[in-house]
Structure formats: structure tokens, C-alpha cells
Amino acid sequence: MSDLDIILDKTERSMGRRQIQAGHALMVVMVREIGWPIGDVWSALTVPERLGQWLGAPDGDLRRGGTWNLPDGSHGDILRCDAPRLMTVSWARGERHPAELEFRLAAEDSRTRIELRYASVRKGFALTSDPAGGLWTGGAGWEYFLDQLEEYVEGRVPEKALGLMPDLSPDEAMGELFEARNARWRRAADEFDQEHAL
């Protein structure tokens, strides 16, 4: 098995549908196991000072029912929070239709199983990413988020918070990993379409 296959196989990918506040949504689901305890992973996702080290420091009324904002313009409401297992937020950039982002965490010995669910009602929901064109969406884009989270929890703190749309060189943007992830998401979409065509 190649190094690329090992990286790709770390994430389980699937699609579904989900009712969110904005309406009936298409959803991407990714599951990954992170080699750190659930408390460490939860605090990396929810403690503003820690988020500021790897993603961007949120501000707002950071509690259930409150609001949040990131420096990149992403914003939303905190819909559900059940520490350290579940958090659901609405997610929007600018005036676009809000999506929902949900994290479900489960402890497995000293490791954490994280399930990320992203659901959007947006027409033309983009499943695959085009980093060279600045398009980070649906599947492969959120996998990059999980990569950053995992690296941070493992102690690899970036020199500056990377945000959701990082600066990548053209070689990185068109690299084998991004192409392979996009291919896996296209396969997940094909499987979803076949299941729902019956």
C-alpha cells in the first residue's frame, strides 16, 4: 500500500440528506480516528485560544444559542453543544445560504473517533475542491480541515493560524493528494446517486 493510500484510507467518506434550519440539505460525512484523547480533540475544536492557534480565533457569544465569527468571514449560530461529544453550528460565508456543520466525537481507548457532517441547501453544492481556483468545498475541503485539526492536536502548531482557505503553491494545489481525494468523493457521490435512483 502506498503512502497516498494510507492517507486516503484514514477517512471514511459518505453522503446523505439531512433536514437543517435552512431546508432539506445534501450532506457529506467523514469519519476519522485521531490518536489523542477526546478531551484534547474537543478543546482544540471549542476553546477560542486553541482554535486561534490553528484555524483562527472566533469571537461572539460562544455558548449554546450564541453566535460565532471567524476572521475569514465565516459566521453562524451555535445550535447544539454537548461537551465533549457533540457540537452543531450553522455555517455561512457572507450572505450565502447557511449550512450546518456538526462534530460527533466518541472516545475509543486513548483515541478519538471524529465524525464531521457538513450539510448545505445550496444549489450547485460543490463536492470536490479546486484549490488552485480558490474553491474549498464539501468533501475534500473539509478533509483538509481534519488534517489541520489532527496536526494541531499532535503538537504541530503552525506559525500562524491557517484558516479554512490556505495559501497553497500551484504544485500543492494540483497535487496528487487533492486529486485522489476528489476522486474518492466523486465515487461517494456516484454511490449515493445509485442508491437513491432506485
N, C-alpha and C positions, 0 to 999 in steps of 0.2 A: 504494500500500500504506500502510495506517495505521500509526502508531507502535505501536499494540497488536499488529498483525500482525507487525511487525518483532520485537518482544519474544517473542511466541509462537513464531515460526519459528526462534529461536535454539536451541531444544531439540527434538531428535528424541525421540519417545516410542514405546515398545512394551512388550509384556508377554510373559511366558513362564512356564515352570515350571523349577524347579531343586531338586535334592536338597541339603538343608543338614543340619547335625547334628541339628536338631530334627525332621526328616522331609521329606516331599515338599511343596514350597512354591510358592506363587504369587509371581511376580517382576515388578517394574516395572523398566524400563530406560530411562534418559535419557542422551542424549549431547549435549554442548555443547562448543563451541570457545571457549577463553579466550585473549585476546590477550597472553599472557605466557609466558615460557619454562617448561619442565616443572619445573625445579629450584625456581622460585618457587612454583608451584602445589603441588608435593609438600611443601615445607617449611610452607606455610600449613595443610596438612592433617595434618602429623605432628609439628611442633615445638611442644611444650607452651606455650611463651611466646607464640608466634604464634597458636595456637588460642585462647589466653586473651584475646587482643585482640578477637576477632570472634565466637567461639562460646561459649567457657567453658573454663577451664584444666582439663585432665584430670589425674588423679593415678592412681597404681597402678604396676605393674611394666610400664613401657611398652617392651616388646620382644616379638618373636615368641614366642608361648607364654605371655605375661604377661596381665595384666588391666588394665582401664581403667575409670574412673568420671568422669562429668561432674557439675557442680554441680546440674543439673536432675534427677538421679536415674538417668539413663541409665548403663548399665554393660555390660560384656561381656568377652570374651577376644579377644586378638589372634591370629587364626588363621593368616594368611599376610602376609608383608611382603617385597616385592622392590623395594627403592628403585631408582629413583623411578617405578616403573611399576605396581605392584600392591599393594593392601592390602585384606585381608578381615578383618572383625571380627564377632563375634556381638554382637547389639544387643538389649537388653531394658530395659524401664522397670518398676520394681517387680518383681512376681512373674509378670508375663505371659510367655507363651511367647517364647523368644528368636527373633529374626530374624537375618538376616545382611545386612551392608552391605558392599559391595565397590566400590572405586575402581580403575579401569583408566585409566592415563594414557599418552598417546602424544605424542611431540614432532612437530610439523609446522612446520618452519622455526622461527620465534621464537614460535610459538603452541603451545598445548597442547589436545589433544582429551581431554576427560574423559568417561568413561562411568561412571555411577553405577548400581549394581544393588542393589535392596533386595528381599529375599525373606523371606516370612513364612508360617508354617504356621497362623497364627491363623484360626479360623473367623470368618466375617463380616469378612474382610480389607477394610478401607475404602480405596477407591481415591481418592476425591475428598475434599477438605478442607472443613471448615466452621469457618473461623477465628473467626466470631462465637460459635460454641459451644465454642471451645477444642479443636477436632478437627483436628490436623495429621497427615495420614497419607499412605500410599502415594505417589501421583503428585505432586499439586500441592504437598504439604508438602515433599517433597524438592527440588522445583524452587526453593522459597524458600531452602533450604539452599544450592543452587548460586548463587542470586542473591547471598547474603551472601558466599560464598567469592569470587565474581568481583569484587564491590565492594571487598573487603579487598585482594585481590591487585593491583587497580588503584590502591590507595593511599587509598581512602576508609575510614579506620579509624573505627568507631563510637565514641561517647563511652563506652559500656560494652558489654561482650560481650552479644550479642543472644540467645544461647541458641537452642534449637530451637523454642520456642513463644513468639514475641514478643508483646508487648502492641501490639495494633493498635486504632485507633479503629474505631467501627462502620462508618464510611464506607470505611475501608481494608479492613476485614474482609469487607464485602459488595461490594467494588469490582469493576469490570469485568474487571481482570486475573485475579482469583481465579475469577470465574465462567467466563471464557474458558478458563483452564487446566483447570478441572474439566470443561468441555465437551470439550476435546481428550482428556482421559483417559477420559471415557465413550466417546468414539469409538474410542480404542485398545482399550478393553475389549470393545466390540462386535465389532471386527475379530478380536480374539483368540478370542472365543466362536464366531464364524462359522467360523474356520479349524479349530477343534477340535470342531465339531459334525459335521463331515463323516465 
